[in-house]
C-alpha cells in the first residue's frame, strides 16, 4: 500500500490504512493525546536551522491548511488526508504498531534520502501551478460578477430617468424584510449604516425608517429592497449614484440574508392535511 510523501511530509492517513486501520488510532485520535502534544511542543522548542523548513516545504509541495507549528497539515477532499513532518510521522508509526514502526524506520527513511523522481516532481509542480491559475481565474470572475451587478444598477438607474413607475413593496415583502432586519446580524439596526435602529422592540419600523428600492423603483420583490434609517435614506435618495454605489457591499450582505430566508421558507415541510 503506497504511503505518499511530499518533501519532508508523510501522509499519516496512508500510514493508518497501511497498518490495517486500527480502531481509535486514527491520526485525529493520536493528535489529541497528551503525549503527542508534548512531543510537538518539544520539537518546536528544539527546532534547528539544519532541519528543512516545514512551512516552506509544505507550501511548495501543495500541502495546505498548515498548523501553526508547521508539523501537521491537512488536505481536504477525496485524495486528501493528514500530513505530518517525518519525525512526527515516525512517532505516529510507533503508536500504530511496533512492527510497522520498525518498517518505517528503515523503508520510509531510506525513501526520503533518495532523490525524488524528476517526473513526479514536475507533475506536482504543474498541478500546483494549475491550482494557482484557477484561484486567479476565480478572483477575476468574482470581480467580473461585481462589475456586472454595477452595470445592471447603472442600466436600471438610466431607465429610471426615462420611464418607470414606483411600485410599493407588498405587505408580504415588507414582512420578510422586517424579519430579516430583526434577525442576526442586524438585530433591528439599519443594515446600511449598522448604527441607527430601524425597528422598535415590538419589531415594527420606527417613524422615519423607509423601505428603500435599491435597484429600481419598479422592482419590489424582497431581494430588491431593505429597511434603512432616515439618514441613510436621505443619503441614498439625494446623494447621487456614487452614494448608492458605495453602499452596494452592505446591500449585498442584506440581500444574501433575504435569499437565505426565502430558501428556508421553500424547504420548510408543510403541515399534514387533516
N, C-alpha and C positions, 0 to 999 in steps of 0.2 A: 504494500500500500504506500503510495507516494506521500512524502511529507514536504510540503512546499517551503522554500527558503527564498527570502528576498534580502540580499546583503547579509547583515548580521541578525536578521529577524527570522524566526522559525514559526510555523503555524501550529499553535497549541491545539487547535481543534483537530487537525490532521493527526497529531500525536495521540490524542484521546481516542480517536477512531482506530488508529493502528494498534492501540493497547486493548482492543475489544470492548471499547465504550463502557468502562466500569461505572457502576451507579455511584452517584454522589461524588464523583471525581472529575466532573467537567471542569474546563478552565474557569468558568464563572464561579464554581464552588471553591476551587482551590485559591482563587484570588481573594476570597473573603476570609481565609484562615489568618489567624494572628501570626503564625509562623511566616506566612508569605509576606505579610505587611512588614514584619521586622526585617526580612531579607531585602525587600525593596528599599526600605529606609537605609539599611547598612550600605547597600550598593550605591545609593545616591550620595552618601557622605564620602565614601572612599573611591569615587569615580576618578580616574586618572586621565591625563591628556593622551596617554598611549592607546587608550581604548578608542575604537572608531565611534565618532559621534552618532548616537542613535537617532536623534531627531532629523538630522540632515539625511542620513541614510534612509530612514523611513519615508521621508518626503520624496526623495528621488526615485524610489522604487514603487511608488504608487500606494503606500500604506497610509490610510487616512485615519482620522479620529485618534490621534496620538494622545496618551495620557500625559499629565503634567510632568512626571518624572522621566518620560521618554522610554520606559522599559516595556510598556504594553500599548498595543494599538489594536483597533478593531476595524473591520471592513464589513459593511452590510451587504446583503444580497445572497444569491444562491451560491456563488463562489467565494464568499467572504469567510469570516471566522475571526478568532482571536489570535493575535501575533505577539510573540514575546522575544526580547533580546536573548541571545543564546545562553548566557549564564542562568537567566530565569527559566528558559526552556529546559535546560538540563535539570534544574531543581524540580521542575514540574514532572519530568520523566521519572525521577526518584520517587515522587509521590504516587505515580501511576503503578509502577511495579518494579522490583529490583532487577529482573531480567531485562526489562525494557530500558531501564536506566543504564545498565551495562552496555547494551547495544548502542544507545545514544552517545555514550561517552566515546566510543570508537568510530562508529559509522558516520554519525552526523558531524562530529568534529572534523573527521577526515574530509568529508564532503565540503565543509566550509573552508578548509585550507586549500582545496583545489581551485584553480582559476575557473571562473564562470564561463559557461558556453557563450561565445560571442553572439551566436544566432539568437539564443534565448534572451540575452541582454538587449539586443536590438529590437526584438519583438516587444519586450516590456516597455522599452523607451518609446516605441511607436504608439503603443496603446496609451501611454501616459500623455503623449503629445495630442493624440486624438481626443482624449478626455478634456484636455485644456482647451482645444479648439471648440468643442461642444459647449463648454462653460462660457467662452466668449460669445459664441453664437446665441446662447440663451440670453445673455446680458443684452446683446443688441436687439433681440426680438422683444425683450421687455421694454427697451427704450422706444422701439417702433410702435408697440402697443400703446404706450403713453402718448406718443405723438398722434396716433390715430384718434385717440379719445379727445385730445385737444383740438384736432381738426374737425371732429364731429361737433364739438361745442362751438367752434367758430362758424361752421355751416348753419347750425341751428340758430345761433345768435343773429347771423345775417338774415335768415328767414324771418326772424322775429321783427326785424326792422321793416320788412316789406309787408308781410301778411301774417295772420295768425291771431286767434282769439285766446284769451286767457281761460283755461279750464280749471275750475276749482277742484281741489282734492276731495274725493268722496269721503263719507264717514268711515267706511271700511279702511281706506288708505290712511286717513288721519289716525285711526285706532292703531294700525300697525306701526306707524311712525312713532306714536307716543309710547307704545310698548317697548320698542327698540331703544328709544331715548331713555326710558326708565331703567332699563337693564344695564348690566356691565358692558363696556367700561364707562359709559356716560353717566349713569346714576342720576338722571334728571338735569345734568349740566348741558349747556349748549354744545353740541358736537362740533360746532365751527370754531369757537374760541376756547372751549373747555373750561371757562371761568364762570360765566354768568349762569344762574339757574333758569331753566325754561319750563319746569314743571313744579307744581305745588306738591305738598306732602300727600295729597289725595290723587296725585298723578294726573292733574289737569293742567293744561297750558296756562302759564301766568299771563296776566294782562300785558299786551305788547309783543309777546312771542308770536312769530309768524311761521307758517308753513311755506317755505321758500321753494320755488321752481328752480332747479339748478341748471338744467339743460335748455329747456324751452317752456314758455308759459302754456303751450298746448299739450305738454306731456305731464300727465297727472297720476301715473302709477306709483306704488310705494317706493320703488327704486329710483324715482325721478326727483325726489324732494327730501327735505329734512326740516326739523323744527329748530329755529335759531332764535337767539335773543334779539331784542330791538336794535342794539348797536351793530351786531353782525348783519342784520337785515338791511340796515341803512348803508353799511359799507358795501354789501353785495349789490344793492339797488342803484346807488348813486356813485359808487367808486369806479365805475367803468369795467371793461372786460379784464384788465390786468388784475384788479382786485379780486374778481371771481376766479381767474386762473390760479391765483396764489392760494386759494382755499380748496383746490381740486384734491390734494392728498387727504385733507380732513374729510371731504365728502366721500372719497373712495372708501375710507375706513368705515364710515357710517353705512354706505351702500352695501359693503360686504356683510355687515351685521343684518341688514334688511333681507338680503338674499338668503342668508343662513336661516333666518326666522321663517321665511316663506318655504324653504326646503323642509324644515322640520314640520311645518303645517301640512305639507303634502304627504309626508311619510307617517303622520300620526294615524294609528289604527282607528277606524270608525267604530262607533258603538254598535253592538249587535241589535238587530231588529227584534222588537217584542211581538 
